[in-house]
């Protein structure tokens, strides 16, 4: 699977599929292909995004190629012991219909091995709480792209505390108007200002 990075950022789905097929035919296990070849590429894309070497279009292309590659590999997981590294629930708060940033986080999290539960946009507080109760995720991502909806992130955290669920999940907040200061003020565990950092921080915080 040579030049896998180039295949990812250029959107070469067929090249990635061919590389996967060749690796499988050579006797490589699906888990090794995923964990030792594909996920490290997505992590590298995230690092280069953080460094300003690549940009959102390249990240989106890489994430889509990753999704296609995982779909191609999925049938080979049936008889293997491949498990997600963790569960990540994410949603955009009530009153906010923005989803581009959230969707990018979803793809990056899936790319580094998380099972992602995407609650969508305009998510009411109770839905966040119920998702944490049902899925028992390691992480909850709260997205807010408007200054007017930022207080809803605090409301979600307070609701989790009232439900007795706060201690069991690490909360990450992000969005254009969000800052580390705001994250600290409302009691979040993690703040990420872009999808690449979010994926790196979540994986390293397991």
N, C-alpha and C positions, 0 to 999 in steps of 0.2 A: 504494500500500500504506500508506494513512494509518492511524494508530492501531494500528500493528502491535504495539507494546508491550502495549497493553491487550488485544489479541486473544490474545497469548501468555499473559499472567498469568491471564486469565479462562478459558483453555482453549477458545477459540473456533476449533476446527480448521477448520470450514467457512468462517469469515471469512478465515483465513489462506490457505486453498486458493483462495478467490475472488480474493483480492488477488494471489496468484501468477499465476492464470490471466489476470487483467486485465493484469498486467505483461508476461506472455508475448505476449498479443495486441497489446500496444502496441509490441512489438519488442524488449523487454529480453532480454538473454542470460541463460540459467540461472545462469551463474557470477556475473553482476552482481547478480542477485536474491539469491543465496545470500550472497555476500561483502559486499554493500553494504547489504542490508536485514535479512536474517534473522540472520546471525552477530552483527552489532552489537547486535541486540536481546538475544540471549542474553548477550552481554558486559555489557550494561546490567543485566540481571537479576542477574548475578553480582556486579556492583558494589553494587547495592542490597542484596543479601544480606549482603555484607561490612559494609555500613554499618548493618545492622539495620533497614532500611526494609521489606524483604520477608523471608519466612521459608521454611522447607523446603517446605511445601505449594505455595507459589507457584513455587518453583524446579522442583519435580517436574512441575507442570502445564505450565510453560513448556517444559521439556525434552521432554515428551511431544508437545506441539504442534509443537516443532521437528522431532522425529522424523517426525511425520506430514507436515509440510511438505516435508522432504527426500525422503520416499518419493514424494510427489506430483511433485516435481521430477525425480526420478531418471531417468525415461524420456527426459527432454529432455537428459540429460547424454551420451547415447550418442554423439552426433555432435559433442560439444564436448570441450574439453581440460581439464575440471575434474579436479583432482588434490587429494588430501588435503594439508593443510599439513605433516603428519608422522604418525608411527605411535606409538601409546601402548599399551603392554602393561600390564595391571593384574591383580592377584589378591589374595585374602585368604590369609594364611599358614596353614600346616598347624596344625590344632587349633582354628581359629577359623571358625565358621559364619556370622558376621555378614555381611550383604551390602547393607544399605540404604545406608550411606554410600558403599560401593564403586559401587553401581549409580547413585547420584547423580553421582559423579565421571565414570562412563562416559558418562552422558547429557550432562553439561556439556562434556566433551572432544569428543564428537561434535558438539555444538552449535557449538563454535568452529572446527570444521573438521578435527579429527584422525580418522584411521582408528584405531579402538580394538579391541584384541584382549583380550577379557575371559576370563581363565582360571578365573574362578569363585571359590569359597571352598574352604577346607581344602586349599590347594595345596601340594604337596610341593616342596621346594627344587629338585629336578632339573627339575621342570616349568617353573619360572621360568627356569632356565638354558637349557633347550632352546628356550623361546619367544624368548629374546633372541638365541640363535644362529640360529633359523629366520627370524624376522621383522625382525631388525636394526632395532629401534625406536630412535627418538631418546630415548624416555623409558620407564622402568619404574616403575610405581606399586605400592608395597607397602602393603597395608592390614592393620592389626592393631588390633583393638578390645578386646583383653584384655591385662591386665598380664602374664599367664602366657605369652602367645604373642609378646610384644614381642621376646624374644631371637631368635625365628625370622627376624626382619628382618635381624639381623646375620648370621645363618647364610646367608641368600640372598646377601648382598653378598660374604661370604667365598667362597662357591661360585663366584660370577661372577669373582672375582679369580683363583681357582685355574684356572678355565677360560680365562683370558685374555680375558674379555669385558667386564671392568669399565670400561675406559677408553672403550669405544664407546657407552656409554649413560648418560644422566643418570637418577639414581635419586631418586624422590620417595616420601616416607613420610608416612602419615597415619593417624588413628584417635583415638578419645577419650582414651586415656591417653598418647598420643605428644606430645612437646614438642620445641622447637627444640634443647634441650640433648641429648636422646636422639638426634635426627637427626644432630647434629654428632658425637656419640660413636661412632656406628656407621658414619660415613663417607658419609652421604647427601649428595646435591647440593642437594636442595630439601625443605622441609617445608611442608605446607599443612594448616591446621586446619579447612578446609571446602572443599566442591567448587568454589565460585565462585573462591576464591583459587587453588585447584589449576589450574583452566583458564586463569586469567589468567597465572599464573606460567609454566606450560608454554609458552603461546603466546609470551610475551615472552622466553623463554629459548632459542628456536630459533636 
